[in-house]
Amino acid sequence: MKVLFTGETWATQETHLKGFDSVDLCRVEMDPAKVAFDAIQNSGIEVEHMAGHLVHYQFPETAEELKQYDAVIISDVGSNTFLLNPLMMFKGVRKPNRLQSIVEYVNQGGGLIMFGGYLSFSGIENKARYAMSPLANALPVTMLNYDDRVENPEGVVPRILIKNHPVLSGLEELEWPWFLGYNKIKAKAEAQEIAVIGQEDTFMAGLEYGKGRTFAFASDCAPHWGADLTVWSGYQKLLSNIIKWVARKI
């Protein structure tokens, strides 16, 4: 199996004030992706990671190109990054709609997973904007057209609805970790709502779409919302199960 994992990285610019002087420091934060990347890889699945700042340059443009992967994961990288190809944006060159290509890829048998975060689903200030994208049809959930974050600094634990779902195989006896927040989404009528969180908002949902499958996970698969998840004993197994389910391996 081979998956393409996009996102869970960001660039940081800081200004350090030291008396009269200031120093600007810049860096790319890769650690949040590494914890998920390592968990997937250690489960025996080949994973190619594409950092968020590389997606609009390097993400495949067609469904045919995506067929080399059993599944595509989008995690904390907004729709603009896929849609606004630099050649189109700055040189006026027509380019394929890569989100529509993902839908075609799923329709032809591919798997798609979206994990939550500040730039997933609708996201902070609706900047992720997936509700207004082609993925709105393929994902198993309906999304808001405004900021969808539900912040839970006290921690909130999901409640399982379908205990025998394949993505929960091997996790039945474990106590679930807490999450510091999530994206407010709602499972479509035709989807499987596997778990809920908070005020009965959807936490996990899966959907048969064409010949493929899609999956929505309402919170982070990495810190900060998912800080407790990453040290949970079932973390690696859960990620592996989700990928295998959308790829029709379980």
N, C-alpha and C positions, 0 to 999 in steps of 0.2 A: 504494500500500500504506500501511496505517496500523497501528501497533502501540501497545499500552499497556504501558509499562515501569514496574513497581512496585518500590519499595525502593531499596537502595544509598544510604541517607541515615541519619543518626542525630542526636540531640540530645546535647550535651555540657554538663555542669555542672562547673565547676572552682572550687576554693577556692585563692586565692593568699595565702600567708602573707607578710606584710611587717612583720617586727619584731613589735611588740605587736598590730598590726592584721591583719585578714583581709578579703579581698574575694571575693565569689562572682560568677563570670562564667558566663553561659549563651549557647549558640549552637547553630544547626542546621548540621550539616556536609552540604553539598550537592556538594562537589567530587568524591567518588568516583563519583557518578552521572553527573556531567557528562562524564567521559572516555568512558564507554560511550554516553551520550546523543548526544554530538557525532559519534562514530564511526558510529552508526546513521544519524543525520540526514545526514551527509556522503555516505553511500552512496545517497542519494536516497529513503530511506524516511521517511515522516512518522511521528514518534514523539511520543506524549504521555507525559510523565513524571509519576507520582504518588508523591510522597515517602512514605516509610514511615509517618510520623506522620499522614498524611492518608488512608491506605488504609481504616482502619476507619470513617471518616466518608464517604468519597467513592467507594469502589470499587463498580462496578455490582452490583446485587443479582440480576439474572436473566440467563439465557443470551441472551434477546432483546436486552437492552441491550448485551451483549458483542459482538453480531454486527456492530457498527460497526467492529470491529477485525479485521484479518487474523490477528493473533497477540497473545497476552498473555504478558508476561515477568514472572516472579517471581524476584527477586534479593535475597537476604539480608533477608527479612521473613517472620516466622514465621506459623504457621497461626492462632494466637490473634488476630492482628491482623485476619484475615479473618472469623473466627468470632464474635468478641465485639463485636458492634455496640453502641455506647454506649446506644442506646435500649433494646435488649434487656437489657444488662448492668445499667443503673442505673434503668430505669423498668419493666422486666418486659414489654416489648412484643415479641411474636413477630415475628421477621424471617427472611427466606430464608437458607438455608445457602449462603453465597457460594462456598464451595469445591465444593459439589455443583453449583452453577450453572456453574462453570468446566468441570466434567466434562461437563455437558449441552451446553455450548457446543462443546467439542471433539468430542463424539459427533455433533454436527450439522454438523461441518465446520471448526471453528476450530482454531487452532494454539496450543500451550502450550509454553513454555520455562522450565525452572528452572535458574538458575545457582547454583553453590555458595557457601558462606559460613557464618559463625557462626550464622545464623538461616535456613538452607536445609536441605532434606532432614530429618535428625534434629537436627543442629546442636549447639552447645555445651550440655552438660548435658541434651540431648534437649529443649531449649526450643522448637525449631521444630516438632517433633512431627508432621511430615507423614505418617509411617508409620501414624499413628492417624487419618488424615483421609481424606475421599473421594478426594483426589488420589492416594492409594496405588494405586488401581486403574488410573488413567489414565496415570501416569508410566511410562516404560520401564524403571524400575529398582525393585528391592526395597531397602528402607531399614531401618536398625537401629532398635531401640527403646531406645537409649541413646546417649550422646555419640559421634558418628561422626567426629570430627575426626582427621585424620592430619596431624600437624605435621611439616614438612620444612624446618627453618631453613637447611639446606644447599642446598636447591633440588632438585627432581625433575622430570624431563622425561617427558612422555607418549610412548607407543609406538603408532603407528597400525596398526590391523588391517585396515581396509577402505580402501585407498588411493584407490580410485576412487569413493568415496561423494560425492554432490553437495555436501555441506557442505565438502568439501576441495577443490573446484574452484578452480584458480588458486593453490593453496598447495602443490602437489606437490613443488616444488623447494626449498622453504624449510625451514631448520632450526628445529625447534620451540623455543619459549621454555621456561624453567624456571618452576616454581610452588613457592611456599613452604608449600603444604599443600593439602588437599582433603577433601571429605566421602567417607567409605567407603560406596560404593553398589555394587550388582551388577546387571548387565543381566538382565532377564527372558528366559526361553527364547524367547519370541516376538518379542523386540526385536532390533534391529541393534546389536551392540556395535562401535562404530567405532574406539575407542581405549581403551587401558588405561594405568594409571599405578601407580607403587609396586610392591607385591606382587601385580601382576595385578588390581588393583581397576579397576572400570569408570571411565573418564574421560569418554567421550562415548557416548551411546546414543540411538537414535531408535525410535519405535513408531508403527505405524498403529493408531489407536484410533477405532472407529466410522468416520465419514466424515472425521475429522480426524487430526492428527498431534501427537505430543508429543516433547520432546527434553530430555535431562538432560546437564548439563555440570558435572562434579564439583568444579570449583574456581571461584574468583572471576573475574568479568569485569572487575574493578577491583582496586586495591590493598586489603588488603595481599597476600593470596595471589597475586593476579594482577598484581603490580607489573611483572614482565618482559613479561607478555602485552600490557600497554597501550602499550608502546613497540616492540612487535614489528611488523615491516613487514606482516605478514598480519592484523593485528588487525581492521581495518575490514572486510576481505574475509570473514573468518571469521564475524563477527557478522552481516553481511549475508546470507551463505550459510545460516546456521542459521535466520534468520527466514524467508527465502524458501522453505527446505525445508519448515518446518512449515506455511507458508501455501500450499504446493503451487504455488509459482511457479518452482521448478526441480526 
